[in-house]
Amino acid sequence: MEDNNQKERSVKSLLTSILSLLIGLFILGSILKNRKDEDSKSELKEKPQTPDKEEIVQDSVKNVVGLNKRQAEILAEVSRLKEITPSELYKLQPNVSSRTLRRDMDVLVNKGLVSQDGSTKSTKYTYLG
């Protein structure tokens, strides 16, 4: 009987040791995984994100001196489309009169940002950059 108790204690001791080892390995694995995740996150933060072409154009449009907000919006759209007609401009700025839009386009033409091809209904504005 005493021999059985001793065997039970040694089995319990062995199981406790194995369980402790497994728990330790699990904790170590979790720590290493967290460290790896933090390293990959810091690498993502360190890499500078390059803006796409459209963002660059919009930023450069905003920096043109002497343009009001509406003119800058029109210039951004013309730069995106490369060419625009007066009817497309009216759709872009529906709350603005056609005369005001023509004046805005005259400002952009005079600044050398846009060229005007044609006149009246056949007018097209081309982005010069």
C-alpha positions in Angstrom: 0.0 0.0 0.0 2.8 2.4 0.9 4.4 1.4 -2.5 1.2 2.4 -4.3 1.1 5.8 -2.5 4.7 6.5 -3.5 3.9 5.6 -7.1 0.9 7.9 -7.1 3.0 10.8 -5.7 5.7 10.3 -8.3 3.0 10.1 -11.1 1.4 13.3 -9.7 4.8 15.0 -9.5 5.6 14.0 -13.1 2.2 15.2 -14.3 2.6 18.5 -12.4 6.1 19.0 -13.9 4.8 18.3 -17.5 1.9 20.6 -17.0 4.2 23.3 -15.6 6.5 22.9 -18.6 3.6 23.2 -21.1 2.2 26.3 -19.4 5.7 27.8 -19.5 6.1 27.1 -23.2 2.7 28.5 -23.9 3.5 31.8 -22.0 6.9 32.0 -23.8 5.2 31.5 -27.2 2.7 34.2 -26.4 5.5 36.6 -25.4 7.4 35.9 -28.6 4.3 36.3 -30.7 3.5 39.7 -29.1 7.0 40.9 -29.6 6.9 39.8 -33.3 3.6 41.6 -33.8 5.0 44.8 -32.2 8.0 44.7 -34.4 5.9 44.4 -37.6 3.7 47.2 -36.5 6.7 49.5 -35.8 8.0 48.6 -39.3 4.7 49.7 -40.8 4.8 52.9 -38.9 8.4 53.7 -40.0 7.7 53.3 -43.7 6.7 56.6 -45.1 3.5 56.3 -47.2 3.8 57.9 -50.6 0.8 59.7 -51.7 -0.8 58.7 -54.9 -0.7 60.9 -58.0 -4.2 62.4 -57.4 -3.3 63.5 -53.9 -0.1 65.1 -55.2 -2.1 67.0 -57.9 -4.7 68.2 -55.4 -2.0 69.3 -53.0 -0.2 71.2 -55.8 -3.5 72.8 -56.9 -4.1 74.0 -53.3 -0.7 75.7 -53.3 -1.4 77.8 -56.4 -1.3 81.4 -55.3 -4.3 83.7 -55.9 -7.0 81.0 -56.5 -10.2 81.0 -54.5 -11.6 77.7 -53.2 -14.0 77.3 -56.2 -11.2 77.9 -58.7 -8.9 75.4 -56.9 -11.7 72.8 -57.0 -12.2 73.5 -60.8 -8.5 73.2 -61.4 -8.3 69.9 -59.5 -11.1 68.5 -61.6 -9.5 69.7 -64.8 -6.2 68.2 -63.8 -7.9 64.9 -63.1 -9.8 64.8 -66.3 -7.1 66.5 -68.4 -9.9 68.3 -70.4 -13.3 69.7 -69.5 -16.2 71.4 -71.3 -18.3 74.2 -69.9 -21.3 71.9 -69.5 -19.1 69.6 -67.3 -18.1 72.7 -65.3 -21.8 73.6 -64.7 -22.4 70.0 -63.4 -19.4 70.4 -61.2 -20.5 73.7 -59.7 -24.3 73.7 -60.1 -24.9 76.6 -57.6 -22.7 79.0 -59.6 -23.7 81.0 -62.5 -22.3 80.3 -66.0 -20.8 83.8 -66.1 -19.0 83.3 -62.8 -17.6 80.0 -64.1 -16.4 81.6 -67.3 -14.6 84.3 -65.2 -13.0 81.5 -63.0 -11.8 79.8 -66.2 -10.4 83.1 -67.5 -8.4 83.4 -64.3 -7.0 79.9 -64.7 -6.2 80.6 -68.4 -4.5 83.9 -67.5 -2.4 82.1 -64.9 -1.2 79.6 -67.5 -2.7 76.6 -65.7 -5.4 75.8 -68.3 -5.6 76.5 -72.1 -8.9 77.4 -73.8 -9.5 75.8 -77.2 -12.5 77.0 -79.3 -15.1 79.5 -78.3 -18.7 79.6 -77.1 -20.3 76.1 -77.3 -17.3 74.4 -78.8 -15.0 75.5 -75.9 -12.8 73.0 -74.2 -10.4 73.7 -71.4 -7.2 71.6 -71.2 -5.0 71.2 -68.2 -1.4 72.5 -68.7 0.0 71.7 -65.3 
